[in-house]
Amino acid sequence: MASLLFTLLLLQAPAARTGDGALPLPLIRSIDLDAGALLDNPALLAADVLLLRVECSRGAYYKLSERGEVLAAGMLLPGSNSVRCNRPGLCVQSQSLLLVLDLLESGKPSRKNVRVMVAVAAGAGTDGPGKELSGSFTLEMHHAGQAIGFRKKHVKELLTLKTGPVVPVPDPALSGSAGRSPSAGQSISVLGVAMALAKYLGRKKAEKRLKAHTAELQKKKLALSIPLLGANGEKREIPIVIELKTE
């Protein structure tokens, strides 16, 4: 009977806790793309530099490698850490990379697998030198069926063609009595002002939520264009998508 009670106590025993009685937090809270830094400087990706953001609950030594080749190593501190690694050929072509994050905390090793998928726009880097525009067009002015003048332009000049001043179109909502200041005998609708204000605040709140949601998504999947030099030295913008998954 005593043996049975002892077995039941072992089965119901809680998991190991820290000195203050709390359960220990996982060492790695999250591994994300450092989207803000990459968007601010897309040239980093063009130089085969990948920036990760690693959130840790405690300090630990780390080593980031791919197929045994060390890409980065150092110390992770509690909180947010920026991990910078150089991987040759990162954005040359569409590919899937498996990065291994080895951790060492108080002599105890652990490991996280990070999958990085790079999608480069189809045909990027394979186009030859751009074709030079050629040709011309003639603009004629007629009056009473007779040509009174003309002007000949080459297609190249279209690239530097300037337009005249833009004439603003009056808003119908601001024309007539709606565009005039109310007279002394007229009153402004308080209800209309309140509704307009509520609509404005609701739109700003929705925009704020959308911005926060987009920033959160970009931590795992980021779309941007990176500057690359073509074979003829011409600078080009290549669209790419980088996606990160922790395995």
Summary of the structure (lengths in Angstrom):
residues: 247
radius of gyration: 31.5
end to end distance: 45.6
largest distance: 118.4
contacts: 541
relative contact order: 0.15
helix: 25%
strand: 40%
